[in-house]
Every structure is written in structure tokens, then in C-alpha cells.
Amino acid sequence: ALANIRAAYPDKSDAEVKAIALAAWDNLGRTGGEYPHLGRLFDFDPESTSPGRTEVDGIDHFLSLRDDGKPGIVFSAHLANWALPAICAARFGLDTTAVFRAPNDPAIGRVLHEIRSETMGNLEAARQGAAFAMQGALEKGGHLGMLIDQHFTRGVIVTFMGRPALVNPILGKFARRFDCPVHGVRVIRLPNHRFRLELTPPLDLPRDPDGQINVQGAMQAMTAVVEEWVREYPEQWLWMHRRWRAPAKASDAKVDSTFGV
């Protein structure tokens, strides 16, 4: 975490870097402790006159996604408690397939799957061949939700926090194929054990001369949004992850049909 923070913020002092790292570990610990209580954490009610634990900025975008009859893509990042957007989608009837990475420990995986399945609606584990299930969800007019801020060996190169990084191109490929709206959603941890969810308007993604969405450009645009989020609340991001890794060879940095998160 310290090395990643120093590289992203070369002008910060050692004390500032350590403070961000400690806060990031604190956020990760809180997120783990909150996991068994996810169903109760998300208590947003647009009709309520008193605030709950969770507020949503951009609920109109959620409702528009739900009611427009089109497929849609929603990207996110490991910020604050990153599980909450999938719960929000399920609570408000947004037909969404949330893509997740199964833990290496099968016992932990079973517990997490039980919690997720009770609160998050449709789930798809990141595995070989899962892209077909994701495509099927979009073909039926559904939506995909996926975290895009982790290293992907066979990804496309983007600039993130001033450094080259490899990102899974699957959402850019689906955006190109379906020409559907692409939104970003983030969670912000607020004081007094509260959260705010923010959904962006649809992104205006770069296109090729033939008018089709450019995959690498689309992933760079999404990554730029994630960078803005991280720079605003650096203490709430998962700095422990080895996000910046050079490809073993040039051929690794290509658009591939497999994926993982």
C-alpha cells in the first residue's frame, strides 16, 4: 500500500502517505466487518423524511436505467463498502448481473455467496467462459455491474494515477457491441457510519472513425472516472492491491475474450 500511495502522490510527505495507508486499512477492516450486515446497511427510502444509513445521489439515473428497456453497463471500484451498489440495484428492481471474484478459500466463498445471493440479485462469478453469461444478460435487456480497478494480465493499457496499468476490456467490448449506456457508480463512506451512493450520467465514450465505440478509449474513460473518485477519497480505496504491473510481454496487453476481476 505504501509504495502505491507514494507513486501516486510523489509530493506527499511520509506522514501523509502513512496516514492514507492507515485509513485505507481501517476502511478495509470496516468493510469486512459490515459484510454480514449488508442487508441492513442499505436502508435508503426515497419516501422517508428522515435520513437512514444510506443516501443515494442520482436515484433518477437508477430509475431511468430500470425503465428505459435497454441494456446497460455500470462500472465501479473498490471504494468504501463497494458491495452496496449491487444491493441498491436489487432493491429498486434494476435487472442487474453483478460480476464478482470468488475467494481462493472455498469455505469463505460459500459464506460470501450466501450473503451476496440474499441481497444482490443476479450474480456471476468471474471465471473462464463467464463472458457468455454476461453477454446473455445484455441480450435480454439486462444490466451488468462490475469493478474495473484491478489488474488484468490480458488487458488493455490505460493510464491510472499517472502510471500505465492493465484493465479488463470486457465492458468496453460490450459497450461497443451493444452501444448501450455506460454509467459509473461509487460509494462514499460518510461520518457517523453512513454512506452515499453516487451514479454518474451516461459517459460519452470515444468512437472510432466508423462510429463504433473504441474499446481502449472506453476503458480509459471509465478509468479516468475511477481516478477522480480515488483522488477525492484516497483513504477509502484498496491501495493494497498490486494495481500496477508491467505485462510479461507485449502480446499480453491485448484485447482478450477471457476476463476476471
PyMOL commands that set and color helices and strands:
alter all, ss='L'
color gray80, all
select helices_A, chain A and resi 2-8+14-41+59-67+84-91+106-119+130-139+170-178+215-232+234-236+250-252
alter helices_A, ss='H'
color red, helices_A
select strands_A, chain A and resi 54-57+72-76+96-100+122-125+143-147+156-160+163-167+182-190+194-199
alter strands_A, ss='S'
color yellow, strands_A
deselect
rebuild
show_as cartoon
